[in-house]
């Protein structure tokens, strides 16, 4: 009997934004479970900073998810893709009230997710594959300094549901994971304020921040045969923050 928690031979995963902290954890876990993995970053510096840079078995590529031409050319190079993870994301605290910054955040986080999903659609349909989008708890609990980020992640939630309905007949499953407060480089400076860090930890049911590895487990599970009846769903990985 086939193990529903294992990937079949030749399983190929593409992690868009895999150079980041959460993306690297996802790509590493796919690799550890036997998948062939390609991860992307927006420039060479992001790839060099990634923890994946020392893993010679994970292919690292530069990709600008804002470019139709770049995304389509990137996708066209693959012969087989079983899972696509959309993890590319940016935010710009306070600056998102400027229209150009607002639009840039949406173009990366929301339109970029649609752009890559569309580019890999035929590959995923051929394999009965799956998409896992990285949303955020800020799709549900807004913060005042990042309006574009909150709006984009709310859009990712509804895009996930819409694509799950639209592409189900092609055998493509589409789900999302909504991380809560996860310890990453993007919030490292803020975590130096111990009162801020402890206040957020106290707000969660588990009384602590999460780690990238704890997000990766849910993402990889959603690409496994064990989750083949799950689609159109958003899984919160937030330590119980939204439950309160």
C-alpha positions in Angstrom: 0.0 0.0 0.0 1.3 3.4 -1.0 2.2 5.6 2.0 0.0 8.7 1.8 2.6 10.7 3.8 5.3 10.1 1.2 5.9 11.6 -2.2 6.0 9.4 -5.3 9.3 9.0 -7.2 10.3 12.1 -9.2 8.0 14.4 -7.2 9.0 18.0 -8.1 8.2 21.1 -5.9 8.8 24.7 -6.8 8.9 27.2 -3.9 8.5 30.8 -5.1 10.2 33.0 -2.6 12.0 30.0 -1.2 15.1 32.1 -0.4 13.3 33.7 2.6 13.2 32.2 6.1 9.8 30.5 5.8 10.4 29.6 2.2 13.7 28.0 3.0 12.2 25.9 5.7 9.5 24.7 3.3 12.0 23.9 0.5 14.3 22.1 3.0 11.4 19.9 4.3 10.3 19.1 0.7 13.9 18.0 0.0 14.2 16.0 3.2 11.0 14.1 2.2 12.6 13.2 -1.1 11.3 15.8 -3.5 13.2 17.5 -6.2 13.1 21.2 -5.2 13.6 24.5 -7.0 13.5 27.7 -4.9 13.5 31.3 -6.0 14.6 34.7 -4.7 14.1 38.1 -6.1 17.9 38.8 -6.6 21.3 37.3 -6.1 21.8 38.8 -2.7 18.6 37.1 -1.4 19.9 33.7 -2.7 23.3 34.2 -1.1 21.7 35.1 2.3 19.4 32.0 2.2 20.1 29.0 4.4 19.5 27.0 1.2 22.7 28.4 -0.3 24.7 25.6 1.3 22.3 22.8 0.1 23.6 21.8 -3.3 20.6 19.6 -3.9 18.1 22.5 -4.0 18.2 24.5 -7.2 18.2 28.3 -6.5 16.9 30.7 -9.2 16.4 34.4 -9.4 12.8 35.3 -10.3 10.9 38.6 -10.3 7.2 37.6 -9.8 6.1 41.0 -11.0 7.2 40.2 -14.6 4.9 38.2 -16.8 7.7 37.4 -19.2 10.1 36.2 -16.5 7.5 34.1 -14.8 6.3 32.4 -18.0 9.9 31.8 -19.2 10.7 30.3 -15.8 7.7 27.9 -15.8 8.3 26.9 -19.4 11.7 25.4 -18.4 10.1 22.7 -16.3 9.0 19.3 -17.6 7.2 18.2 -14.4 5.9 20.1 -11.4 3.8 18.4 -8.7 3.6 21.2 -6.2 3.8 25.0 -6.3 4.3 27.0 -3.2 3.7 30.8 -3.4 5.8 32.3 -0.6 7.1 35.5 -2.2 6.0 38.4 -0.1 7.0 41.9 0.9 5.8 44.6 3.3 6.8 48.2 3.9 5.7 49.6 7.3 4.2 53.1 7.1 5.3 53.5 3.5 2.3 51.5 2.2 0.1 54.6 2.4 2.0 55.8 -0.7 0.2 54.6 -3.8 3.3 53.4 -5.6 4.3 51.3 -2.6 0.8 50.0 -2.1 0.7 48.8 -5.7 4.1 47.3 -5.5 3.1 45.2 -2.4 0.0 44.0 -4.1 1.9 43.2 -7.3 4.3 40.9 -5.4 2.0 39.4 -2.8 -1.3 39.0 -4.7 -0.8 39.4 -8.4 2.5 37.6 -8.2 0.7 34.6 -6.6 -1.8 34.6 -9.4 0.9 35.1 -12.1 2.9 32.1 -11.0 -0.1 29.9 -10.4 -1.3 30.6 -13.9 2.1 30.0 -15.4 2.4 26.6 -13.7 -1.3 25.6 -14.3 -0.6 23.2 -17.2 2.2 21.4 -15.3 0.0 20.9 -12.2 -3.0 19.8 -14.3 -0.8 17.2 -16.0 0.2 15.8 -12.6 -2.9 16.3 -10.5 -0.8 18.6 -8.5 -1.4 21.2 -5.8 -0.8 24.9 -5.0 -0.1 26.1 -1.5 -0.3 29.9 -1.1 1.2 31.6 1.9 -1.4 34.0 3.3 -1.2 35.5 6.8 -3.2 36.0 9.9 -3.2 39.6 8.8 -5.8 38.5 6.2 -8.1 38.4 9.2 -6.5 40.6 11.9 -5.4 43.9 10.4 -2.5 46.1 11.5 -2.6 49.9 11.0 1.0 50.3 9.6 0.7 47.8 6.7 -2.6 48.4 4.8 -1.3 47.0 1.5 0.1 43.8 3.1 -3.2 43.2 4.9 -5.2 43.8 1.8 -2.9 41.6 -0.3 -3.1 38.7 2.1 -6.9 39.0 2.3 -6.8 38.8 -1.5 -4.6 35.7 -1.3 -7.2 34.0 0.8 -10.0 34.6 -1.7 -7.8 33.9 -4.7 -7.0 30.5 -3.1 -10.7 29.7 -2.8 -11.6 31.0 -6.3 -8.8 29.0 -8.0 -9.7 25.9 -6.0 -13.2 26.1 -7.5 -12.0 27.1 -11.0 -9.4 24.4 -11.4 -10.8 21.5 -9.5 -12.0 19.9 -12.7 -8.4 19.8 -13.9 -7.3 17.9 -10.8 -5.5 20.9 -9.2 -5.9 21.4 -5.5 -5.4 24.9 -4.1 -5.0 25.6 -0.4 -3.3 28.3 1.7 -1.5 28.5 5.0 -1.8 31.6 7.2 1.1 32.0 9.5 0.9 34.1 12.6 3.8 35.7 14.5 6.8 33.7 13.2 10.4 34.5 14.1 12.0 35.6 10.9 14.5 38.2 9.7 11.7 40.6 8.8 10.7 41.0 12.4 14.1 40.5 14.1 14.5 44.2 14.9 11.1 44.4 16.5 11.7 41.3 18.6 14.5 43.1 20.3 11.8 45.0 22.2 11.1 42.4 24.9 7.9 44.0 26.0 6.6 43.8 22.4 7.8 40.2 22.0 6.3 39.1 25.3 3.0 40.9 24.7 2.5 39.0 21.4 3.5 35.7 22.9 1.0 36.2 25.7 -1.7 36.8 23.2 -1.3 33.4 21.6 -2.8 30.2 23.1 0.6 28.6 23.1 2.3 31.6 24.7 5.2 31.9 22.2 6.1 32.9 18.7 6.4 30.3 16.0 9.3 29.2 13.9 9.6 28.8 10.1 9.8 25.0 10.5 6.4 24.9 12.2 4.9 26.6 9.1 6.7 24.2 6.7 5.1 21.1 8.1 1.6 22.2 7.3 2.6 23.4 3.8 4.3 20.1 2.9 1.4 18.1 4.3 -0.9 19.9 1.9 1.1 18.7 -1.0 1.0 15.1 0.1 -1.4 12.4 -1.0 -2.7 12.3 2.6 -4.4 15.7 2.0 -5.9 15.0 -1.4 -9.4 15.8 -0.3 -8.4 19.2 1.0 -8.9 22.2 -1.4 -10.0 25.8 -1.1 -9.1 25.8 2.6 -6.9 28.2 4.6 -5.0 26.6 7.5 -3.9 29.0 10.3 -0.5 28.3 11.8 -0.6 31.0 14.5 -0.3 29.3 17.9 -3.9 30.0 18.5 -3.7 33.8 18.0 -6.9 34.0 16.0 -8.8 31.7 18.3 -9.0 34.2 21.1 
